[in-house]
Amino acid sequence: MEELRFLTDLSTSKLEAHLRGLKSKGHLMEYDKERRAIIHGSYVVRTQREILNYLTEFHAKYPLKVGVQKEELRSRLKGAKDPKLFNHVIALLAKQGQIVQEKELIRLKSHQVTLGRDLKEIRKKMEQEYLKAGLQPPYFRELKEKLKDDSAYDVLELLVGEGVLVKVKEDLYFHRDVIEGLKDRLVSFLKKHGEISTPQFKDMTGASRKYTIPLIEYFDKSQVTVRVGDSRVLRKK
């Protein structure tokens, strides 16, 4: 605002009046109220078009992917590199019903993943494998070798995008029902005892350290627990 006042040589009241008029007509848009950051409406329209074009090409190239990661999309744009401007444009597109944001994934509203018979069978096998394996699932590279299908990774990404599988660390995934079940037991234990040590958590899972360490670190990252010394306690909300 200070810069605008200097450039226009208008008083604050006159400048505010002009800006209100331009915003009401859609010529200007304020995308950051804290900074009073304003952008021309045509730039927003151009950025919206750029996002829609990118998503259209992305879905055509990767039909089995649910959507594109939000930060990846922002990095691909020529405009809207500013996070708040980007979020503003994304919110406008979502409000207009042109895109859908599901957690960190963004897709065109019209995009739906359709699997052929073969991929449906792979999807079913993969979900069953992770559900049956419980807290000691195979690492994905091992499962891929077992399935002997190059489409396994695409199906994996689909299951993660749908929230059926949860990525705990690189190449290590768990079924969401297994994770939620363990989370409930962990929270219940912590509410009763106040803290849990790594050996106690290992006993709770009945799994080896190659699973228990990534799992407890996952709950730390998910804001469920926080490490205090060698133990974990519930993170305060």
VEXMARFI-49239 format. One record per residue: x, y, z of N, C-alpha, C in turn; residue in three letters. Coordinates in steps of 0.1 Angstrom, whole numbers, plus 5000, padded with zeros to 4 digits. Atoms other than C-alpha are relative to their C-alpha. Layout:
+------+------+------+------+------+------+------+------+------+------+
|  npx |  npy |  npz | capx | capy | capz |  cpx |  cpy |  cpz | type |
+------+------+------+------+------+------+------+------+------+------+
|    X |    Y |    Z |    X |    Y |    Z |    X |    Y |    Z |  ala |
...
+------+------+------+------+------+------+------+------+------+------+
//
This chain:
+------+------+------+------+------+------+------+------+------+------+
|  npx |  npy |  npz | capx | capy | capz |  cpx |  cpy |  cpz | type |
+------+------+------+------+------+------+------+------+------+------+
| 5008 | 4988 | 5000 | 5000 | 5000 | 5000 | 5009 | 5013 | 5000 |  met |
| 4991 | 4989 | 5000 | 5028 | 5024 | 5008 | 5006 | 5003 | 4986 |  glu |
| 4994 | 4998 | 5013 | 5043 | 5018 | 4974 | 4989 | 5006 | 4990 |  glu |
| 5011 | 4995 | 5009 | 5009 | 5024 | 4957 | 4997 | 5014 | 5003 |  leu |
| 5002 | 4986 | 4996 | 5004 | 5056 | 4976 | 5011 | 5009 | 4993 |  arg |
| 4989 | 4992 | 5006 | 5038 | 5068 | 4964 | 4999 | 5001 | 4985 |  phe |
| 5001 | 5000 | 5015 | 5032 | 5058 | 4928 | 4989 | 5007 | 4995 |  leu |
| 5012 | 4993 | 5005 | 4997 | 5072 | 4925 | 4999 | 5014 | 5005 |  thr |
| 5001 | 4987 | 4994 | 5002 | 5102 | 4947 | 4986 | 5004 | 5005 |  asp |
| 5013 | 4998 | 4995 | 4968 | 5097 | 4962 | 5000 | 4999 | 5015 |  leu |
| 5002 | 5001 | 4986 | 4956 | 5101 | 4997 | 4996 | 4985 | 5004 |  ser |
| 5004 | 5013 | 4996 | 4949 | 5069 | 5017 | 4986 | 4997 | 4997 |  thr |
| 5014 | 5002 | 5002 | 4912 | 5074 | 5016 | 4996 | 4999 | 4985 |  ser |
| 5003 | 5000 | 5014 | 4911 | 5081 | 4978 | 5005 | 4987 | 4994 |  lys |
| 4994 | 5013 | 5005 | 4934 | 5051 | 4971 | 4991 | 4988 | 5004 |  leu |
| 5009 | 5011 | 4995 | 4912 | 5028 | 4992 | 4987 | 4999 | 4992 |  glu |
| 5013 | 4999 | 5007 | 4881 | 5040 | 4974 | 5002 | 4994 | 4986 |  ala |
| 4997 | 5005 | 5013 | 4897 | 5033 | 4940 | 5002 | 4985 | 5000 |  his |
| 4997 | 5014 | 4999 | 4909 | 4999 | 4951 | 4987 | 4992 | 5002 |  leu |
| 5013 | 5007 | 4997 | 4874 | 4989 | 4964 | 4992 | 4999 | 4987 |  arg |
| 5007 | 5000 | 5012 | 4859 | 4999 | 4931 | 5005 | 4990 | 4990 |  gly |
| 4994 | 5010 | 5010 | 4884 | 4979 | 4910 | 4998 | 4986 | 5005 |  leu |
| 5002 | 5013 | 4995 | 4880 | 4949 | 4933 | 4986 | 4995 | 4998 |  lys |
| 5014 | 5003 | 5002 | 4842 | 4950 | 4931 | 4997 | 4996 | 4986 |  ser |
| 5002 | 5003 | 5014 | 4844 | 4949 | 4893 | 5009 | 4988 | 4995 |  lys |
| 4992 | 5011 | 5003 | 4869 | 4920 | 4894 | 5013 | 5003 | 4993 |  gly |
| 4987 | 4996 | 5007 | 4898 | 4940 | 4879 | 5012 | 4997 | 5009 |  his |
| 4990 | 5003 | 4990 | 4918 | 4935 | 4911 | 4996 | 4989 | 5010 |  leu |
| 5003 | 5010 | 4990 | 4920 | 4906 | 4936 | 5010 | 5001 | 5011 |  met |
| 4991 | 5000 | 4989 | 4935 | 4907 | 4971 | 5002 | 4986 | 5005 |  glu |
| 4997 | 5014 | 4997 | 4952 | 4874 | 4978 | 5007 | 4998 | 5013 |  tyr |
| 4993 | 5001 | 4986 | 4970 | 4882 | 5011 | 4996 | 5012 | 5008 |  asp |
| 5006 | 4989 | 4993 | 4950 | 4903 | 5035 | 5011 | 5006 | 5010 |  lys |
| 4990 | 4996 | 4990 | 4979 | 4904 | 5060 | 5010 | 5010 | 4993 |  glu |
| 4990 | 4991 | 5007 | 5003 | 4920 | 5034 | 4993 | 5010 | 4991 |  arg |
| 5008 | 4992 | 5009 | 4974 | 4937 | 5015 | 5006 | 4998 | 4986 |  arg |
| 4995 | 5003 | 5013 | 4988 | 4920 | 4984 | 4989 | 4999 | 4990 |  ala |
| 5010 | 4999 | 5010 | 4968 | 4927 | 4953 | 5006 | 4996 | 4986 |  ile |
| 4995 | 5004 | 5013 | 4970 | 4913 | 4918 | 4989 | 5002 | 4990 |  ile |
| 5010 | 4997 | 5010 | 4952 | 4920 | 4885 | 4992 | 4988 | 4997 |  his |
| 5009 | 5012 | 5003 | 4922 | 4898 | 4877 | 5004 | 4992 | 4988 |  gly |
| 4996 | 5008 | 5013 | 4936 | 4889 | 4842 | 5011 | 4991 | 5003 |  ser |
| 4989 | 5008 | 4997 | 4967 | 4875 | 4858 | 4995 | 4987 | 5007 |  tyr |
| 5006 | 5012 | 4994 | 4945 | 4852 | 4880 | 4994 | 4991 | 4990 |  val |
| 5007 | 5008 | 5011 | 4925 | 4841 | 4850 | 5011 | 4992 | 4992 |  val |
| 4989 | 5007 | 5008 | 4958 | 4833 | 4831 | 5006 | 4989 | 5008 |  arg |
| 4994 | 5011 | 4991 | 4971 | 4813 | 4861 | 4990 | 4989 | 5001 |  thr |
| 5010 | 5011 | 4999 | 4939 | 4794 | 4864 | 5000 | 4991 | 4987 |  gln |
| 5000 | 5007 | 5013 | 4941 | 4785 | 4827 | 5013 | 4991 | 5000 |  arg |
| 4988 | 5007 | 5000 | 4977 | 4774 | 4832 | 4999 | 4987 | 5009 |  glu |
| 5002 | 5012 | 4991 | 4967 | 4751 | 4862 | 4992 | 4990 | 4993 |  ile |
| 5010 | 5009 | 5007 | 4938 | 4736 | 4842 | 5007 | 4992 | 4989 |  leu |
| 4993 | 5006 | 5011 | 4960 | 4729 | 4812 | 5010 | 4990 | 5005 |  asn |
| 4990 | 5009 | 4995 | 4987 | 4713 | 4833 | 4993 | 4987 | 5005 |  tyr |
| 5007 | 5012 | 4995 | 4962 | 4690 | 4851 | 4994 | 4992 | 4989 |  leu |
| 5005 | 5008 | 5011 | 4946 | 4680 | 4818 | 5011 | 4992 | 4993 |  thr |
| 4989 | 5008 | 5006 | 4980 | 4670 | 4804 | 5005 | 4989 | 5010 |  glu |
| 4995 | 5009 | 4990 | 4990 | 4653 | 4837 | 4991 | 4988 | 5000 |  phe |
| 5009 | 5012 | 5000 | 4958 | 4631 | 4837 | 5001 | 4992 | 4987 |  his |
| 4999 | 5008 | 5012 | 4963 | 4622 | 4801 | 5013 | 4991 | 5000 |  ala |
| 4987 | 5008 | 5000 | 4999 | 4611 | 4807 | 5000 | 4990 | 5011 |  lys |
| 5000 | 5010 | 4989 | 4992 | 4594 | 4841 | 4985 | 4997 | 5004 |  tyr |
| 5014 | 5003 | 4998 | 4956 | 4581 | 4839 | 4997 | 4992 | 5013 |  pro |
| 5002 | 5008 | 4988 | 4961 | 4558 | 4869 | 5003 | 5008 | 5013 |  leu |
| 4997 | 4992 | 4988 | 4972 | 4586 | 4893 | 4988 | 5008 | 5003 |  lys |
| 5012 | 4993 | 4995 | 4945 | 4601 | 4914 | 5001 | 5015 | 4997 |  val |
| 4998 | 4986 | 5002 | 4960 | 4636 | 4911 | 5015 | 5003 | 5001 |  gly |
| 4986 | 4995 | 4999 | 4992 | 4657 | 4913 | 5002 | 5006 | 5014 |  val |
| 4997 | 4994 | 4987 | 5009 | 4667 | 4945 | 5000 | 5015 | 4999 |  gln |
| 5002 | 4986 | 5000 | 5001 | 4702 | 4954 | 5013 | 5008 | 4998 |  lys |
| 4988 | 4992 | 5001 | 5037 | 4714 | 4958 | 5007 | 4997 | 4986 |  glu |
| 4995 | 5002 | 5014 | 5047 | 4697 | 4925 | 4993 | 5009 | 4990 |  glu |
| 5008 | 4991 | 5009 | 5019 | 4716 | 4907 | 5005 | 5014 | 5001 |  leu |
| 4995 | 4986 | 4998 | 5031 | 4749 | 4922 | 5013 | 5002 | 4994 |  arg |
| 4986 | 4999 | 5006 | 5067 | 4742 | 4911 | 5000 | 5000 | 4985 |  ser |
| 5001 | 5001 | 5015 | 5055 | 4736 | 4875 | 4995 | 5013 | 4994 |  arg |
| 5006 | 4988 | 5005 | 5038 | 4770 | 4872 | 5010 | 5011 | 4997 |  leu |
| 4992 | 4988 | 5003 | 5053 | 4800 | 4855 | 4996 | 5012 | 5009 |  lys |
| 5005 | 4989 | 4991 | 5031 | 4823 | 4876 | 4996 | 4993 | 5013 |  gly |
| 5005 | 5005 | 4987 | 5017 | 4819 | 4912 | 5011 | 4992 | 5007 |  ala |
| 4990 | 5007 | 4992 | 5050 | 4808 | 4927 | 4998 | 5003 | 5015 |  lys |
| 5003 | 4996 | 4986 | 5040 | 4827 | 4958 | 4990 | 4991 | 5006 |  asp |
| 5009 | 5010 | 4994 | 5024 | 4801 | 4981 | 4986 | 5006 | 5003 |  pro |
| 5014 | 4995 | 4997 | 4995 | 4824 | 4992 | 4993 | 5004 | 4987 |  lys |
| 5006 | 4997 | 5013 | 4988 | 4835 | 4956 | 4995 | 4986 | 4994 |  leu |
| 5004 | 5013 | 5005 | 4988 | 4798 | 4946 | 4988 | 4995 | 5007 |  phe |
| 5011 | 5005 | 4992 | 4965 | 4788 | 4974 | 4987 | 5008 | 4997 |  asn |
| 5011 | 4992 | 5003 | 4942 | 4817 | 4965 | 4994 | 4995 | 4986 |  his |
| 5005 | 5005 | 5014 | 4939 | 4805 | 4928 | 4994 | 4986 | 5001 |  val |
| 5005 | 5014 | 4998 | 4935 | 4769 | 4939 | 4986 | 5000 | 5006 |  ile |
| 5012 | 4999 | 4993 | 4907 | 4779 | 4962 | 4989 | 5005 | 4991 |  ala |
| 5009 | 4994 | 5010 | 4890 | 4799 | 4934 | 4995 | 4989 | 4991 |  leu |
| 5004 | 5011 | 5009 | 4891 | 4769 | 4911 | 4992 | 4989 | 5006 |  leu |
| 5008 | 5009 | 4993 | 4878 | 4746 | 4937 | 4986 | 5005 | 5003 |  ala |
| 5013 | 4994 | 4998 | 4849 | 4770 | 4945 | 4992 | 5000 | 4987 |  lys |
| 5007 | 5000 | 5013 | 4841 | 4771 | 4908 | 4996 | 4986 | 4995 |  gln |
| 5003 | 5014 | 5003 | 4839 | 4733 | 4908 | 5008 | 4995 | 4988 |  gly |
| 4992 | 5005 | 5011 | 4867 | 4729 | 4883 | 5011 | 4990 | 5004 |  gln |
| 4990 | 5009 | 4995 | 4892 | 4711 | 4905 | 4995 | 4995 | 5014 |  ile |
| 5003 | 5006 | 4987 | 4891 | 4689 | 4936 | 5014 | 4999 | 5008 |  val |
| 4988 | 5002 | 4992 | 4917 | 4690 | 4964 | 4997 | 4990 | 5011 |  gln |
| 5002 | 5011 | 4990 | 4920 | 4658 | 4985 | 5013 | 4999 | 5008 |  glu |
| 4988 | 4999 | 4993 | 4946 | 4664 | 5012 | 5011 | 5008 | 4992 |  lys |
| 4990 | 4993 | 5008 | 4978 | 4672 | 4992 | 4999 | 4997 | 4985 |  glu |
| 5002 | 5003 | 5014 | 4965 | 4659 | 4959 | 4990 | 5009 | 4994 |  leu |
| 5010 | 4991 | 5007 | 4948 | 4681 | 4933 | 4998 | 4993 | 4986 |  ile |
| 5004 | 5006 | 5013 | 4929 | 4668 | 4903 | 4988 | 5008 | 4994 |  arg |
| 5011 | 4994 | 5006 | 4904 | 4680 | 4878 | 4987 | 4993 | 5005 |  leu |
| 5012 | 5006 | 4995 | 4868 | 4674 | 4890 | 4995 | 4988 | 4991 |  lys |
| 5005 | 5010 | 5009 | 4861 | 4654 | 4859 | 5009 | 4987 | 4999 |  ser |
| 4991 | 5011 | 5001 | 4890 | 4630 | 4864 | 4996 | 4989 | 5009 |  his |
| 5003 | 5012 | 4992 | 4882 | 4595 | 4876 | 5010 | 4989 | 4995 |  gln |
| 4991 | 5011 | 5004 | 4907 | 4566 | 4876 | 4991 | 4987 | 4997 |  val |
| 5007 | 5012 | 5004 | 4893 | 4536 | 4857 | 5010 | 4989 | 4998 |  thr |
| 4991 | 5012 | 5002 | 4910 | 4502 | 4860 | 4994 | 4990 | 4991 |  leu |
| 5005 | 5012 | 5008 | 4908 | 4474 | 4835 | 5000 | 4988 | 5009 |  gly |
| 5001 | 5012 | 4992 | 4902 | 4439 | 4846 | 5013 | 4995 | 5006 |  arg |
| 4987 | 5005 | 4995 | 4939 | 4430 | 4850 | 5004 | 5009 | 5012 |  asp |
| 4996 | 4991 | 4989 | 4946 | 4461 | 4871 | 4991 | 4999 | 5012 |  leu |
| 5010 | 5002 | 4989 | 4915 | 4455 | 4892 | 5005 | 4988 | 5009 |  lys |
| 4995 | 5012 | 4993 | 4929 | 4421 | 4900 | 5013 | 5002 | 5008 |  glu |
| 4988 | 4996 | 4993 | 4963 | 4435 | 4909 | 4997 | 5008 | 5013 |  ile |
| 5005 | 4992 | 4989 | 4946 | 4461 | 4931 | 4995 | 4992 | 5012 |  arg |
| 5006 | 5009 | 4990 | 4927 | 4434 | 4949 | 5010 | 4992 | 5008 |  lys |
| 4989 | 5008 | 4994 | 4958 | 4413 | 4955 | 5008 | 5008 | 5009 |  lys |
| 4992 | 4991 | 4992 | 4978 | 4442 | 4968 | 4994 | 5004 | 5013 |  met |
| 5007 | 4996 | 4988 | 4952 | 4454 | 4992 | 4999 | 4988 | 5010 |  glu |
| 5001 | 5012 | 4992 | 4947 | 4418 | 5005 | 5013 | 4997 | 5007 |  gln |
| 4986 | 5002 | 4995 | 4985 | 4414 | 5009 | 5003 | 5009 | 5012 |  glu |
| 4997 | 4991 | 4989 | 4988 | 4445 | 5031 | 4991 | 4998 | 5012 |  tyr |
| 5010 | 5002 | 4989 | 4957 | 4438 | 5051 | 5004 | 4987 | 5008 |  leu |
| 4997 | 5013 | 4993 | 4967 | 4402 | 5058 | 5013 | 5001 | 5007 |  lys |
| 4987 | 4999 | 4994 | 5003 | 4411 | 5066 | 5000 | 5008 | 5013 |  ala |
| 5001 | 4992 | 4987 | 4992 | 4435 | 5094 | 5011 | 5009 | 5002 |  gly |
| 4989 | 4991 | 4996 | 5021 | 4452 | 5111 | 5013 | 4996 | 4995 |  leu |
| 4987 | 5004 | 5006 | 5048 | 4433 | 5092 | 4998 | 4997 | 4985 |  gln |
| 5002 | 5001 | 5015 | 5040 | 4439 | 5055 | 5013 | 4999 | 4993 |  pro |
| 4988 | 5000 | 5008 | 5065 | 4432 | 5028 | 5003 | 5014 | 4995 |  pro |
| 4996 | 4987 | 5006 | 5085 | 4461 | 5015 | 4995 | 4999 | 4986 |  tyr |
| 5007 | 5000 | 5013 | 5070 | 4472 | 4982 | 5009 | 4993 | 4989 |  phe |
| 4992 | 5006 | 5011 | 5100 | 4460 | 4961 | 4999 | 4985 | 5001 |  arg |
| 5002 | 5014 | 4999 | 5095 | 4425 | 4975 | 4986 | 4996 | 4995 |  glu |
| 5014 | 5003 | 5005 | 5057 | 4426 | 4967 | 5000 | 5001 | 4985 |  leu |
| 5000 | 4998 | 5015 | 5064 | 4439 | 4932 | 5006 | 4987 | 4993 |  lys |
| 4994 | 5012 | 5005 | 5087 | 4409 | 4926 | 4990 | 4988 | 5000 |  glu |
| 5010 | 5010 | 4999 | 5060 | 4386 | 4938 | 4989 | 5001 | 4990 |  lys |
| 5011 | 4998 | 5010 | 5033 | 4401 | 4916 | 5005 | 4999 | 4986 |  leu |
| 4994 | 5001 | 5013 | 5056 | 4402 | 4886 | 4992 | 5008 | 4990 |  lys |
| 5008 | 4991 | 5009 | 5037 | 4431 | 4870 | 5005 | 5014 | 5001 |  asp |
| 4995 | 4987 | 5001 | 5051 | 4464 | 4858 | 4990 | 5011 | 5005 |  asp |
| 5011 | 4990 | 4996 | 5018 | 4482 | 4867 | 4998 | 5001 | 5015 |  ser |
| 5002 | 5000 | 4985 | 5022 | 4474 | 4904 | 5002 | 5014 | 5006 |  ala |
| 4997 | 4987 | 4994 | 5037 | 4508 | 4911 | 4989 | 5010 | 4998 |  tyr |
| 5011 | 4992 | 5003 | 5009 | 4526 | 4894 | 4988 | 4997 | 5009 |  asp |
| 5011 | 5004 | 4992 | 4984 | 4506 | 4914 | 5003 | 5004 | 5015 |  val |
| 4996 | 4995 | 4987 | 5003 | 4514 | 4946 | 4997 | 5014 | 5002 |  leu |
| 5003 | 4986 | 4999 | 5001 | 4551 | 4939 | 4985 | 5003 | 5001 |  glu |
| 5015 | 4999 | 5000 | 4964 | 4547 | 4933 | 4995 | 4997 | 5014 |  leu |
| 5005 | 5004 | 4986 | 4959 | 4529 | 4967 | 5004 | 5011 | 5010 |  leu |
| 4995 | 4989 | 4991 | 4980 | 4556 | 4985 | 4991 | 5013 | 4998 |  val |
| 5008 | 4988 | 5003 | 4961 | 4584 | 4967 | 4985 | 4999 | 5006 |  gly |
| 5014 | 5002 | 4995 | 4927 | 4568 | 4978 | 5000 | 4999 | 5015 |  glu |
| 4999 | 5001 | 4985 | 4940 | 4565 | 5014 | 4999 | 4986 | 5005 |  gly |
| 5001 | 5014 | 4996 | 4938 | 4527 | 5014 | 5013 | 4996 | 5006 |  val |
| 4987 | 5003 | 4994 | 4975 | 4524 | 5020 | 5006 | 5013 | 5005 |  leu |
| 4993 | 4989 | 4994 | 4996 | 4546 | 5042 | 5015 | 4998 | 4999 |  val |
| 4986 | 5001 | 5002 | 5032 | 4554 | 5034 | 5007 | 5004 | 5013 |  lys |
| 4993 | 4997 | 4987 | 5053 | 4552 | 5066 | 5014 | 5004 | 4998 |  val |
| 4987 | 4995 | 5004 | 5087 | 4555 | 5050 | 5002 | 4995 | 4986 |  lys |
| 4997 | 5004 | 5013 | 5103 | 4549 | 5016 | 4999 | 4985 | 4998 |  glu |
| 5002 | 5014 | 5003 | 5091 | 4516 | 5002 | 4992 | 4992 | 5010 |  asp |
| 5007 | 5007 | 4989 | 5072 | 4507 | 5034 | 4986 | 5006 | 5002 |  leu |
| 5014 | 4995 | 4999 | 5034 | 4509 | 5034 | 4992 | 4990 | 5009 |  tyr |
| 5009 | 5008 | 4992 | 5006 | 4497 | 5057 | 4986 | 5003 | 4996 |  phe |
| 5014 | 4998 | 5003 | 4969 | 4492 | 5052 | 4995 | 5010 | 5011 |  his |
| 5005 | 4990 | 4991 | 4950 | 4521 | 5067 | 4993 | 4994 | 5013 |  arg |
| 5007 | 5006 | 4989 | 4929 | 4498 | 5089 | 5010 | 4995 | 5011 |  asp |
| 4989 | 5004 | 4991 | 4961 | 4484 | 5104 | 5005 | 5011 | 5008 |  val |
| 4994 | 4988 | 4994 | 4975 | 4518 | 5111 | 4990 | 5006 | 5010 |  ile |
| 5010 | 4994 | 4991 | 4942 | 4531 | 5126 | 4998 | 4991 | 5013 |  glu |
| 5002 | 5009 | 4989 | 4939 | 4500 | 5148 | 5012 | 5002 | 5010 |  gly |
| 4988 | 4998 | 4992 | 4975 | 4505 | 5161 | 4999 | 5014 | 5007 |  leu |
| 5001 | 4987 | 4995 | 4969 | 4542 | 5166 | 4990 | 5000 | 5012 |  lys |
| 5010 | 5001 | 4989 | 4938 | 4535 | 5188 | 5006 | 4993 | 5012 |  asp |
| 4993 | 5007 | 4989 | 4958 | 4511 | 5209 | 5010 | 5008 | 5007 |  arg |
| 4989 | 4991 | 4995 | 4987 | 4535 | 5212 | 4994 | 5011 | 5009 |  leu |
| 5006 | 4989 | 4993 | 4965 | 4564 | 5222 | 4994 | 4996 | 5014 |  val |
| 5006 | 5005 | 4988 | 4946 | 4543 | 5247 | 5011 | 4997 | 5011 |  ser |
| 4989 | 5003 | 4991 | 4979 | 4531 | 5263 | 5005 | 5013 | 5006 |  phe |
| 4994 | 4988 | 4995 | 4993 | 4566 | 5266 | 4990 | 5008 | 5009 |  leu |
| 5009 | 4993 | 4991 | 4961 | 4580 | 5281 | 5000 | 4993 | 5014 |  lys |
| 5000 | 5007 | 4987 | 4963 | 4553 | 5308 | 5014 | 5001 | 5007 |  lys |
| 4987 | 5001 | 4994 | 5001 | 4552 | 5314 | 5008 | 5012 | 4999 |  his |
| 4992 | 4987 | 5001 | 5013 | 4586 | 5303 | 5011 | 5000 | 4990 |  gly |
| 4989 | 5001 | 5010 | 5042 | 4574 | 5282 | 5003 | 4985 | 4996 |  glu |
| 4997 | 5014 | 5005 | 5055 | 4544 | 5262 | 5015 | 5000 | 4996 |  ile |
| 4986 | 5001 | 5004 | 5091 | 4532 | 5257 | 5000 | 4992 | 4987 |  ser |
| 4998 | 5008 | 5013 | 5104 | 4517 | 5224 | 4997 | 4985 | 5002 |  thr |
| 5002 | 5014 | 4998 | 5105 | 4482 | 5239 | 4985 | 4997 | 5003 |  pro |
| 5014 | 5002 | 4997 | 5069 | 4486 | 5252 | 4992 | 5001 | 4986 |  gln |
| 5006 | 4998 | 5013 | 5058 | 4498 | 5217 | 5002 | 4987 | 4991 |  phe |
| 4996 | 5012 | 5007 | 5076 | 4468 | 5202 | 4991 | 4988 | 5004 |  lys |
| 5009 | 5010 | 4994 | 5056 | 4445 | 5225 | 4986 | 5001 | 4995 |  asp |
| 5014 | 4997 | 5004 | 5024 | 4462 | 5215 | 4998 | 4996 | 4986 |  met |
| 5002 | 5004 | 5014 | 5030 | 4456 | 5178 | 5003 | 4986 | 4997 |  thr |
| 4996 | 5014 | 5002 | 5045 | 4422 | 5181 | 5009 | 4999 | 4987 |  gly |
| 4993 | 5000 | 5012 | 5067 | 4432 | 5152 | 5015 | 5003 | 5003 |  ala |
| 4986 | 4998 | 4998 | 5105 | 4435 | 5147 | 5003 | 5015 | 4999 |  ser |
| 4996 | 4986 | 5000 | 5125 | 4467 | 5150 | 4999 | 5007 | 4986 |  arg |
| 5000 | 4994 | 5013 | 5126 | 4472 | 5112 | 4986 | 5006 | 4997 |  lys |
| 5014 | 4995 | 5002 | 5088 | 4479 | 5115 | 4997 | 5010 | 5011 |  tyr |
| 5005 | 4992 | 4989 | 5084 | 4494 | 5150 | 5007 | 5014 | 5000 |  thr |
| 4993 | 4987 | 5000 | 5110 | 4522 | 5146 | 4994 | 5009 | 4989 |  ile |
| 5007 | 4992 | 5010 | 5095 | 4535 | 5113 | 4985 | 5004 | 5005 |  pro |
| 5014 | 4997 | 4995 | 5060 | 4532 | 5129 | 4999 | 5010 | 5010 |  leu |
| 5001 | 4990 | 4990 | 5067 | 4552 | 5160 | 5004 | 5013 | 4995 |  ile |
| 4996 | 4987 | 5007 | 5085 | 4578 | 5139 | 4988 | 5006 | 4992 |  glu |
| 5012 | 4996 | 5008 | 5054 | 4579 | 5117 | 4990 | 5007 | 5009 |  tyr |
| 5010 | 4994 | 4991 | 5032 | 4587 | 5147 | 5005 | 5013 | 5005 |  phe |
| 4994 | 4987 | 4996 | 5056 | 4614 | 5157 | 4997 | 5011 | 4989 |  asp |
| 5002 | 4991 | 5011 | 5054 | 4630 | 5122 | 4985 | 5003 | 4998 |  lys |
| 5014 | 4998 | 5002 | 5016 | 4626 | 5122 | 4994 | 5007 | 5012 |  ser |
| 5004 | 4992 | 4989 | 5014 | 4647 | 5154 | 4991 | 4992 | 5010 |  gln |
| 5007 | 5008 | 4990 | 5000 | 4618 | 5175 | 5009 | 5000 | 5013 |  val |
| 4991 | 5001 | 4989 | 5031 | 4614 | 5197 | 5011 | 5010 | 4999 |  thr |
| 4987 | 4992 | 5000 | 5062 | 4634 | 5207 | 5010 | 4993 | 5008 |  val |
| 4989 | 5007 | 4993 | 5095 | 4620 | 5218 | 5005 | 5008 | 5012 |  arg |
| 4995 | 4994 | 4988 | 5106 | 4628 | 5254 | 5010 | 4991 | 5005 |  val |
| 4989 | 5010 | 4996 | 5140 | 4612 | 5261 | 4999 | 4988 | 4992 |  gly |
| 5001 | 5012 | 5007 | 5137 | 4576 | 5252 | 4986 | 4995 | 4999 |  asp |
| 5014 | 5004 | 5000 | 5099 | 4575 | 5255 | 4992 | 5009 | 4991 |  ser |
| 5010 | 4991 | 5007 | 5068 | 4589 | 5237 | 4989 | 5003 | 5009 |  arg |
| 5013 | 4996 | 4993 | 5039 | 4608 | 5251 | 4991 | 5006 | 4990 |  val |
| 5010 | 4994 | 5009 | 5007 | 4621 | 5236 | 5004 | 5014 | 4997 |  leu |
| 4998 | 4986 | 5003 | 5012 | 4653 | 5217 | 4988 | 5008 | 5004 |  arg |
| 5011 | 4991 | 4996 | 4991 | 4681 | 5232 | 4994 | 5007 | 4988 |  lys |
| 5008 | 4994 | 5011 | 4964 | 4694 | 5208 | 5000 | 5015 | 5002 |  lys |
+------+------+------+------+------+------+------+------+------+------+
//
